[in-house]
């Protein structure tokens, strides 16, 4: 009889946190119920040696390596899993103490292709609204709030569904790989279940106040992912067009706040304005803004879209700058607390 759960953990220079991640599984589940597949992506800080030493006492832990990034690592893990369900665990995160004790009962009784759990963001619980159990309605909810729902961790996937539909991570993408994977996977699900267990701890230890400074722009990566997701949805599930427009608006906000009006970037303001205008000319961005109805833009997260639709771009830019400043202060506070 095979194991129930396969946990895939990609690693890269994770010496400080990898054992914590592994033990969040091994201390909660019987060895007969799980396997852990660790896929290293070229670590050179002692991670590999530490993992090999830990594996000596646990035959349920397997190690392999790859080169190419997190999508390559996750795909290599997927190709090796033996469990009925697979889960993704990042090496600097962990499962909340006690959260796995009922996992087997939850997933087997649900008989679902996807089980979505609550999670912790740092010390803050993130309680997700119950997701509808059919793929179109579920994806509509998930696309409309991607920062909460469109992560591959914090979920259990039926391995048979992954294999039968050959769902893998797009190794050409540099950003939003999770969203693109989930869009394709959820479209193949017959049943989806939400569970109110706070399962996963998303670590916010390693924050960067200077996010966006002295680095290559991520905007092309975001836009490339949007193009792929758009093609998939419009070709296979056109009922989700409105949800995709909302998803695009949120991605546009992320690009504006993190990449263009980033508080840590001291570029000339006029240059930032030009970049923001160029982004709004992008076909996918402009189409999504045009197709969103004004009444759907009244919530705080869509207010910049509301102003853009009314031709009030300076007010939209002000909101992007304020959000960037808020992010900067939060991340500065986290770093100062660690010191």
C-alpha positions in Angstrom: 0.0 0.0 0.0 1.4 3.4 -1.0 1.9 6.5 1.0 -0.9 9.1 1.3 1.2 12.3 1.0 4.1 13.4 -1.1 5.7 16.7 0.1 7.9 18.5 -2.5 10.4 20.9 -1.1 12.6 22.9 -3.5 15.8 24.2 -1.8 18.5 26.7 -2.6 20.9 27.8 0.1 18.3 26.9 2.8 20.7 25.7 5.5 19.1 27.9 8.1 15.5 26.8 7.6 15.4 23.4 5.8 15.4 21.2 8.9 12.5 23.3 10.4 10.5 22.7 7.2 11.3 19.0 7.1 10.5 18.5 10.8 7.2 20.2 10.5 6.2 17.1 8.5 8.2 14.4 10.3 7.1 15.4 13.8 3.4 15.3 12.8 2.9 12.3 10.6 3.7 8.6 10.7 6.5 7.6 8.3 4.1 5.2 6.6 1.8 8.1 5.6 4.3 10.3 3.8 7.4 10.8 1.6 9.4 14.0 1.4 11.1 14.8 -1.9 13.8 17.5 -1.5 15.0 19.0 -4.8 18.1 21.1 -4.5 18.8 23.8 -7.1 22.5 24.2 -6.7 23.0 25.1 -3.0 26.5 26.0 -1.9 25.9 26.9 1.8 25.9 23.4 3.3 22.2 22.7 2.7 22.9 19.5 0.8 25.2 18.1 3.4 22.7 19.0 6.2 19.9 17.2 4.4 21.9 14.1 3.7 22.9 13.9 7.3 19.2 14.2 8.4 18.1 11.6 5.9 20.2 8.9 7.5 17.5 8.3 10.1 14.5 8.6 7.9 14.0 6.5 4.8 10.9 8.4 3.8 13.0 11.4 2.8 14.5 11.5 -0.7 17.0 13.8 -2.2 17.6 14.9 -5.8 19.0 17.9 -7.6 18.4 20.1 -10.6 19.5 23.3 -12.1 17.1 25.9 -13.5 14.9 27.4 -10.8 11.9 26.6 -8.7 9.7 25.4 -11.5 12.3 22.9 -12.7 12.7 21.7 -9.1 8.9 21.3 -8.5 8.5 19.5 -11.8 11.3 17.1 -11.0 9.6 16.4 -7.6 6.2 15.9 -9.3 7.7 13.3 -11.6 8.9 11.2 -8.7 6.0 11.3 -6.3 4.3 8.1 -5.1 1.7 9.6 -2.8 -2.0 9.8 -3.4 -1.9 13.5 -2.7 1.0 15.9 -3.3 1.8 19.2 -1.4 4.3 21.9 -2.0 6.4 23.2 0.9 8.9 26.0 0.4 12.1 25.5 2.4 11.8 28.7 4.5 8.2 27.9 5.5 6.7 25.1 7.6 3.4 23.5 8.6 1.8 24.8 11.7 2.2 22.6 14.7 -0.7 20.2 15.0 -2.1 21.1 11.6 -1.3 17.8 9.9 -2.8 15.5 12.5 -6.2 15.4 10.7 -4.9 15.9 7.2 -5.4 12.3 6.1 -9.1 12.2 7.2 -9.7 15.6 5.6 -8.4 14.8 2.2 -9.8 11.2 2.0 -13.2 12.2 3.2 -13.4 15.1 0.9 -12.6 12.9 -2.2 -11.5 16.1 -3.9 -9.0 16.9 -6.6 -8.0 20.0 -4.7 -8.2 20.9 -1.0 -7.6 24.5 0.0 -6.5 25.4 3.5 -6.1 28.6 5.6 -2.6 29.8 6.3 -0.5 32.1 8.4 1.3 35.1 6.9 4.0 35.7 9.5 2.0 35.9 12.7 -1.3 36.9 11.0 -3.9 34.2 10.3 -5.3 34.4 6.7 -8.8 32.9 6.8 -10.0 32.2 3.3 -13.7 32.3 2.4 -15.1 29.0 1.4 -14.4 28.3 -2.3 -17.2 26.9 -4.5 -16.6 23.2 -5.3 -16.9 23.6 -9.1 -14.0 24.7 -11.2 -15.4 27.8 -12.8 -16.8 29.3 -9.7 -13.7 28.4 -7.7 -11.4 29.9 -10.2 -13.5 33.0 -10.3 -13.0 33.5 -6.6 -9.3 32.6 -6.8 -8.5 34.9 -9.7 -10.3 37.8 -8.1 -8.1 37.6 -5.0 -4.8 36.1 -6.2 -2.6 37.2 -3.3 -4.6 35.0 -1.0 -5.6 32.1 -3.3 -3.1 31.8 -6.1 -0.3 30.1 -4.3 0.6 26.4 -4.8 1.5 25.9 -1.2 -1.3 25.5 1.4 -3.2 23.1 -0.8 -3.4 19.3 -1.4 -3.5 18.1 -5.0 -4.7 14.7 -6.1 -1.6 13.1 -7.8 -3.8 11.1 -10.3 -5.3 14.4 -11.6 -1.9 16.0 -12.0 -0.6 13.0 -13.9 -3.6 12.2 -16.1 -3.7 15.8 -17.3 0.1 16.2 -17.5 -0.1 19.4 -15.4 3.4 20.8 -14.8 4.9 24.2 -14.0 5.8 26.3 -17.0 9.6 26.3 -16.9 9.8 29.3 -19.2 8.1 31.6 -16.8 10.1 33.7 -14.3 7.1 35.1 -12.4 3.6 34.1 -11.4 4.4 30.4 -12.0 2.0 29.5 -9.2 -1.0 31.3 -10.8 -0.4 29.8 -14.2 -0.1 26.3 -12.7 -3.3 26.7 -10.7 -5.3 28.0 -13.6 -4.5 24.9 -15.6 -4.9 22.5 -12.7 -8.2 23.8 -11.4 -9.7 23.6 -14.8 -9.1 19.8 -14.6 -10.7 19.4 -11.2 -14.0 17.7 -10.8 -14.4 18.6 -7.1 -12.7 21.3 -4.9 -13.0 21.6 -1.2 -12.1 24.3 1.4 -11.0 23.4 4.9 -10.8 25.9 7.8 -7.6 24.3 9.2 -4.7 26.9 9.4 -2.2 24.5 7.7 0.7 26.5 6.4 3.1 29.1 7.8 4.3 31.5 5.1 7.5 33.0 6.5 8.2 36.7 6.1 11.6 36.6 7.7 13.5 37.3 4.5 12.1 40.7 3.4 13.9 43.2 1.3 13.2 46.9 1.9 15.0 47.8 -1.3 12.8 45.6 -3.4 13.0 46.9 -6.9 16.3 48.8 -6.5 19.3 48.1 -8.7 17.6 45.1 -10.3 16.2 44.2 -13.6 12.5 45.0 -14.1 10.1 42.2 -13.4 7.4 43.8 -15.6 8.2 41.7 -18.7 7.9 38.5 -16.6 4.5 39.6 -15.2 3.2 40.4 -18.7 4.4 37.2 -20.2 2.6 35.2 -17.5 -0.6 37.3 -18.1 -0.5 36.5 -21.8 -0.2 32.7 -21.1 -3.0 32.8 -18.6 -5.2 34.8 -20.8 -4.8 32.4 -23.8 -5.6 29.5 -21.6 -8.7 31.0 -20.0 -10.1 32.5 -23.2 -9.5 29.3 -25.2 -10.8 26.8 -22.6 -13.0 28.6 -20.1 -14.3 31.8 -21.6 -16.8 32.1 -18.7 -13.9 33.3 -16.6 -13.1 36.4 -18.8 -14.5 38.8 -16.1 -12.5 37.1 -13.4 -9.4 37.4 -15.6 -9.9 41.1 -16.0 -10.0 41.5 -12.2 -6.9 39.4 -11.9 -5.1 41.5 -14.5 -6.1 44.7 -12.7 -4.5 43.3 -9.5 -1.4 42.3 -11.3 -1.2 45.8 -12.8 -1.4 47.2 -9.3 1.4 45.0 -8.2 3.6 46.1 -11.1 2.9 49.8 -10.4 3.5 49.5 -6.7 6.5 47.2 -6.6 8.2 47.9 -10.0 7.4 51.5 -11.1 6.5 53.6 -8.0 8.6 51.5 -5.6 9.6 53.7 -2.7 13.1 52.3 -2.6 13.7 53.3 -6.2 15.1 56.8 -6.5 14.5 57.2 -10.2 13.2 60.5 -11.6 9.5 60.8 -11.0 8.8 61.8 -14.6 10.5 58.6 -15.7 8.2 56.6 -13.4 5.2 58.4 -14.9 6.3 57.5 -18.4 6.8 53.9 -17.4 3.3 53.8 -15.9 1.8 55.2 -19.0 3.6 52.6 -21.1 2.3 49.8 -18.9 -1.3 51.1 -19.3 -0.8 50.9 -23.1 -0.2 47.2 -22.9 -2.9 45.4 -24.8 -3.9 43.0 -22.0 -3.8 45.7 -19.3 -5.8 48.3 -21.3 -8.4 45.7 -22.4 -8.9 44.5 -18.8 -9.4 48.1 -17.6 -11.8 48.9 -20.4 -13.9 45.8 -19.8 -14.2 46.3 -16.0 -17.4 48.1 -15.1 -17.2 51.2 -12.9 -19.4 49.7 -10.2 -16.9 46.8 -9.9 -14.1 49.2 -9.2 -15.4 50.8 -6.0 -13.6 48.5 -3.6 -10.3 49.8 -2.2 -8.1 47.4 -4.2 -9.6 48.5 -7.5 -9.8 52.3 -6.8 -6.8 53.0 -9.0 -8.6 51.3 -11.9 -11.6 53.5 -11.1 -9.5 56.7 -11.4 -7.8 55.5 -14.5 -11.2 54.8 -16.2 -12.3 58.3 -15.3 -9.2 59.8 -16.8 -7.8 60.7 -13.4 -4.3 59.1 -13.7 -2.6 61.5 -11.2 -4.9 60.2 -8.5 -4.2 56.6 -9.5 -0.5 57.3 -9.3 -0.9 58.9 -5.9 -2.5 55.7 -4.7 0.3 53.6 -6.1 2.9 55.7 -4.3 1.0 55.6 -1.0 0.8 51.8 -1.3 4.5 51.6 -2.0 5.2 53.8 1.0 3.0 51.5 3.2 4.9 48.4 2.0 8.2 50.1 2.6 7.2 51.0 6.2 6.0 47.5 6.9 9.1 45.8 5.6 11.4 48.3 7.4 9.6 47.5 10.6 10.1 43.8 10.1 13.8 44.2 9.5 14.2 46.5 12.5 12.5 44.0 14.8 15.0 41.3 13.7 18.0 43.5 14.6 
